[in-house]
Amino acid sequence: MSDSLSRISEFRLTRFQYRRDRDIGDSQVRFSMQHAVALELTDQAGRTGLGFAGALFDPLDPLAALTATFATHVWPGLEGAIPAALVHRVDRPRGGNRRDAAHGFSETIQIALWDLAAQGAGMPLADYLGGRRRRVPAYASGLDFHMTDAEFSAFFGHAATRPPRASRRSRSRWATPTRTGISTGWRCCAAPSAPRPPS
């Protein structure tokens, strides 16, 4: 059997819940907690595809409940399947066939399957998806709407002391904050001196 045709053999869910080091949000919403679940799909060759999902407003169900729902309603459609075949499948579930709606596993599954399919092909995911560029523009925001002026200055002042980081999988750079709190530009920022709009 070709290594790229290795079938999905097991899954694991991990539930995360923790208090953020600061509130994030905008003028409409504010979040102090992070609620997330990670899905690991493993194939017969021992490779693992990873997907994530999160809930913004409310905690996720306990891990036992998430796992039971996944095992009952989702896993039968994944077990023994070839990841590459699943990501290219055209499927239009309707009515009672939409079984993952309770926890919204759909995007989490897609992320994990694409990860696993690319690994099976021996390619970086970006290449597997047809990507050609090695660098792409990025947008960053401090999500700083709820900060006081002092917190804002301290946050971006600290960012200015840290060098931009990059890796094979991602590139991130601090950008210069503006009066509106929207980050623009492509160089490491200096501590902000412009006043912020009233809180």
HUGI-V865593 format. One record per backbone hydrogen bond with DSSP energy under -0.5 kcal/mol. CO is the residue of the C=O (numbers start at 0). NH is the residue of the N-H. If there is no record, write none. Layout:
BEGIN
co=[CO;CO]
nh=[NH;NH]
END
This chain:
BEGIN
co=[1;2;5;6;7;9;11;13;15;17;23;24;28;30;31;33;34;35;36;37;38;38;39;39;40;41;41;42;46;48;50;52;54;61;61;62;63;64;65;66;67;68;68;69;69;73;74;74;77;80;80;81;81;82;83;85;88;93;94;96;97;99;99;99;104;105;106;107;108;109;110;111;112;113;114;115;116;117;117;118;123;124;125;126;139;143;147;148;149;150;151;152;153;154;155;156;157;158;164;169;171;175;177;178;180;181;183]
nh=[4;5;82;43;79;41;39;37;35;33;30;144;25;23;19;17;54;15;52;13;40;50;11;41;48;8;9;45;42;40;38;36;34;64;65;66;67;68;69;70;71;72;73;73;74;76;77;78;80;7;82;84;85;86;87;88;90;96;97;98;100;102;103;104;108;109;110;111;112;113;114;115;116;117;118;119;120;121;122;121;127;128;130;129;182;146;151;152;153;154;155;156;157;158;159;160;160;161;171;166;164;183;180;196;141;177;175]
END
